[in-house]
Amino acid sequence: MTIGTSDLELPHARPAPVTGLRGRIGLLVILSSISFNMLLVVALLPVLSTMAVAFGGGKQGQLIAQTLETMSGIGILVGGPIAGWVADRIGRSDLLFCALALYGVAGSAGVVLDYPPALLGSRLLQGFGAAGIAVSTYSLVSERFEGAARSRVMGYQQAFVSAMGIAALPISGQIGEAYGWHAPFALYLSALVMLVVALVTVPRSQASVRHHTGKGGSVRTLIPVYILMVPLFIAANMTNLHISFLLAGDGMSKSSAQSYIMMASPIAYLVGGLLYGWVMVPLGPRRMLCLILAIMAGSGLVIGLSHEAVQTAAGVALGGLASGFLVPFTTNLVVNRASPEARARALGFMYTANYIGNFLNPWIITPIRTHLGNHETFLAAGIVLLAAAIAQMLTRRSLVAEPA
């Protein structure tokens, strides 16, 4: 048997098994770095009102503060496909190094910046870095694990995300109260610490574009999956974006009281991430999607019918559990269908589809909520999702079914 050049130059040869302390630390870096994308969101939440006052107060100050919070999402939405393209040219590990550096420098710029346009620009760049972190870490995991192991590991990644949310919210609130609204931006410097560790422990991966054969690299076949993801993430963001208004409408306007109920979501998200791989393997993709839709439906129905804080917290927890399942589910869906040389680009577009759902939720749901009412909107969403879960259970040909 003759072995040609193409046999030697595999685009994605399996990495060597993780051995030794250095290898284990490198794997921990790959799994935990995705948690910086949660820090991106939560670090500024406790100081948004303080920032609004610093920017002149009133509607203008609030708009600037809220735009600072959401500008990073625009960076992720635009940066996802760019990150996939860059990964093909410099390699997944080098993308991770560059993304951590960009995230840490651009994010921590808020420690010294006061000029709103400069702050907005730094947040946009930080969003690009966050997209690079997501694409590179998911790609590196997909290279190292397959099948059931990959499902479990991607679930563990979401556990790190949730743990960051649980830890960072109170820390940001404390340092923001003690040192002012600039101080929470210093939390983003931790990405530079992670960068130093990553440079020492994460093995370098090759750029796949050098070995690209011109076949199997298209992500067009994933377009139906991306389209499916948009309504899924619109539904997944119901509790995150609208529960505060429901609680305020029920007479619970204090942020401290609301935070106790909202904390049920990241805790349940953590549980979902830890359990995902163990639940996914026996169920398979079609029934797993049915379960996710059913849990989302339960969240909407419980919140819609709730009359006290404990019931509402239970509904919020169900929403967090569904999200803890949904993120690794959609990531696995994309990874399993994309050819190895196209995975980085496929994951980049996946992240864009995710954030399109996040972006569209308030534009679609808020007018409905204003017209129907807070509880009524959650109840209606629960009914629609329950119907979707039943339809998914009854259909034999599902978009998410494993290809032959």
N, C-alpha and C positions, 0 to 999 in steps of 0.2 A: 504494500500500500504506500503510495507516494503522498507525502505531506507537503502541501503548498504553502505559500505565504499567507493566504487567507485563513488557513487552518491555525496558523500561529498567532495572527493578529485578531484575537477575539475582541469585539467592542467592549464587552463587559465580562471579562473573566471573573469568576467567583473570587472574592477577596479571601485571604488566608483566614483560618479560624482565629477568633479572639483568644489570645493567650497572654499571660503575664499581667502585671499591674498596669503597665503602660497601655496595653490593648484594652483592658477593661475600663480604664479612665477615658480613653478615646471613644469607646462605645457609649459611655455615660454622657460625654459631651454631645455626641450625635443625637441621643435620645432626649436630652434635657434642653438643648438650645431652642427648640420650638417654643418653650415657655416664655421666651422674650417677646413673642407676639401677644401674649396675654398682658405682660408688663406694659407693652406699648399702649394698650387700651386703658388699663386700670390705674396707672401711676398718676395721671392728672385728674381723675374723677373727683377726689376729695377737695381739690383746690380750684375747680372751675368757677365757683362763685367768687372766690377771692381774686382770681385772674380777671373776671368781668369787671370788678370794681377798679382794679389797677388800670384797665383799658378804658376807663371813663364811665363805667356803669351804664345803667339803662339798657335799652334794646341793643345799642351799638356794642357796648362792652360784652353783653351776653353772646351776641353773634360772633364776635371775634374769638371768645373763649371756646364756644361750641365748634367753631370752624377749626380751631387748633386741634381739638379732640378728634375730629373726623378727617382732617387733611391726610393723616397717615393712611387711612383706609383708601383714599384715592391713589396714594403712592403704591399700595399693595395691588389695587385693581389694575393699574397700568403696568406695574413692575413685574407681575407674575409671568406673562409671556416673555418679557425681556430677560428675566432671570433664567428661564428655561433655555433661551437662545445662548446666553452667556455660559451656562453650565456645559453645553455641548462643545464650546470652544476652549474653555480653560479647565474643565473638569469639575466634578461635584465638590470635592474637598476645597479646591481653591476658591470656588464660589462661596462656600461657607466662610472661609477666612475673610474674603473681601466684604461679605455681607455683614459679618459681626463688626468689622472695623467701621463700615459706613453707618450702621445702626448706632454704635456707641458714640462716635464723634458727632453725628448729626443730632442724635437724641439729647446728648448732654449739652449741646450748644445753648439750650434754654436756660442753663444756669446763669449765663451772662447776658443773653440777648433780651432786649426790651422792645425792640421795634417790631410790630406785628407782621409786616411782610417778610422780614428775615426769619421770624419764628415759624411762619407758615411754610417758607421754603425749606427750613431744616426738618420740619415734620414730614413734608413730602419726601425728602431724601431718606428719612428714617423709614418711611413706608416701603421705599425701594429695598432698603436693607432687610426689612422684615420679610418681604417676598422672597428675597434670596436665601434667607435662613430657612424658610419653609420648604422651598423647592430643593435645596441642597440636602437638608436632613431627611426629608421623605425619600429622595432618590438614593441616598446612601443606605438607608434602611432597606429599601427594595433590592439593592445589590447584595446585601448581606443575609437576608432572610427570605424564605419562601413559604407558601402555603399557610398552615395553621400557625407556625412560628411568626410569620410576618404579621398576621392578624393580631396576635397577642402583643407583639412589640409595638405596633402602631397604636394599640389601645393604651399601652404603658406611656407612650408619648403624650397622650391626652391627659393622663394622670399628672404628669409634670406640669402641663398647662394649667390644670385646675389648682394644683398646689401653689403655683405662682400667684394665681388670683386670690386665693385665701390668705396668703402671707403678705402680698404687696399692698392690698387695700389699707389695712390698719397702719402699716409702716409709713406709707405715703401720707396718710392723714396726720400721723403724729409729727413727722418732720415738717410737713407743710404748715401745721399750726405753730410749731416752735420756731421755724426759720423763714417762713414766707413762701409764696407760691413758686419761686424759682427752685427751691430746694428739691422737690420731687424729681426734677429733671436729672439730678445727680444719680438717681437709681439706674439710669441708662448706661452709666460708666461700667456697670457690672459686665456688660457685653465685651468690653475691652479686656477684662480679667479672663473671661471665658475664651477670648481670642488667643491669649498667651498660652492657656492650657491646650487649646485645640492645635496650635502650631506644633506643640511638642508631642501630642499623643494621637492625633488623627492621621492615618496614613494617606498619602497623596493618591488621588485617583486620576486616571487618564481622561483626556478629552476625547469623546466618542466621535467627534466630527472627522478626526483623522482617519478613521476606519469606516466611515459611512459608505455604504454600497449603493445608496440611492433607492433601496427597497425597504419597506417596512417602517419607514421613519415618519409616516404621515399620522397626524392626529385627527384627520377628518372623520374617521370612523367613530370617534368619541363624541362627536357633536350631539347626538341624542342623549348621551349621559350628561353632558354639560347642561343641556336644556332641562333635563329632569332635576338637576341640582338646584336650579334657581328657585322653583316653588318650594322645594324642600327646605332651603335656607330662609326663605321668606317666612315659612311656618315656624322654623326653629328659633327665630328671633322674636316671636310674639312676647314671651315673658321678659326678655332682656329690655325691650324697647317700650313696652306698654304697661308693665305691672306697676310702675311708680305712679302713673296717672290713675290706675284703678284704685290703688291704695289711698291716694290723696282724695279721690272721689268718695271713698268709704270713710273719710274723716281721719285717716292716718297720714298726716302731712309731714311729720317730723322725720328727717332723714335718718336719725338714729334708730327709730322704730322700724322704718322701712328696710334698713340694712339687715336687720335680724331675719326678716322674711326672705330678702334677696339672697342671703348667704346660703339658703337651702339649695340654690341652683349650682354653685361651684362645688359644693360638697357632693351632690348627686352626680355631677359631671365627673368628679374623681372616681366615684364608684363605677360609673358607666365605662370609663376608660380602662379600669382594672379588670372588669368582667367581660369586656367586648370579645376578646379572642376566644374565651371559653364558651361564650354563648353563640358566637358566629359559626364555629366549626360544626356543631351538630345541626344547626338550623339551615345553613346555606344562605346564599345571597337573597333569594326570593322571599323566603320566610323571615329573614332578618329585616328586610325592608318592611314587611307586613308588621313585625313587632315594633319597629321604630314609629311607623305611622300610628299604630294603636296607642303607644305611650304618649305621643304628641296629642292624639285625640283625648286621651284621659286627662292630660294637663289642661287642655282647653275646657273640657266639661267640668272638671273639679273647680277650676277658677271661676268659670261662668256661673256655677251654682253655689259658690261659697258665700257664707254670711259671717264668717269670723276669720281671725288671723291664722289659726291653726290649719283650717281647710285651705286657705289661700297658699300657705307655705307648702302644703302637701302638693298642690297643683304646680307650684314653682319648682319643687323638687323633681316632679315627673318631667317637666320641661328640661331641666338640667340633665337628667338621666338620658333622655332621648338625644340630646346634643352630644353627650359623651359617647353614645353609640354611633351617631350620624357621621361625625368627622372621620373616624377611622374607617367606617363603612364606605364612604364616598372615595376616600384616598385609596383604599384597597381596590375598589371598583375600577379606578383609573389605572392603577399600577398593573393590575392583572390583565388589562386589555391592551395596554400600550406595549409595543415592542421595546426591548431594552434600550436601543439607541434613541427612542423617542420619549422615554419616560420623563426626562427633565422638562421638556416642552409641554408634555401632556399635563404634568403636575402644575406647571405655570398657568396654563389655561384653566385648570381646575380651581386654582386659588382665585382667579378672576371671576369665575362663575359663582363661587362662594360669596365674594364681596358684592357682586351684582345683586344677589338675593338680600344681603344685608342692607344695601343701599335702597332697594325698591320697597322694602317692608314699610317704612313710615309713609311713603308716598301712596301706597295702596291701602294700608290698614287704618291710618289716622283719619282719613275722611269717613271711612266706614264706622270707626269707633265714635266719631263725633256725631254721626247721624243715628246710629243704633243705640249707643251707650257702651260703657266699659264692659260690664259683665255680659251683656248680650253679644258683643263682638267675640269675646272668648268662647262663649257657648256656640255661636255659629261656626267658628273655626273648628271647634271640637267635633261638631256634627259632620262638617265637610271632610275632616281628616279621618273620622270613623268610617265614612262611606268609602274613602280612598283605601283604607286598610282592608275593608271587606272585599273591595274589587281586586286588590292585590292578592288576597288569599284565594279568591275563586279562579283567577286567571292562571292558565298553565304556561302561557307564553309571556314571559316577563322580560322587560328591558334589562334587568339586572341579573338574569339567569346566566350561569357560567357558560361560556361558549364551548361548543364541542371540540 
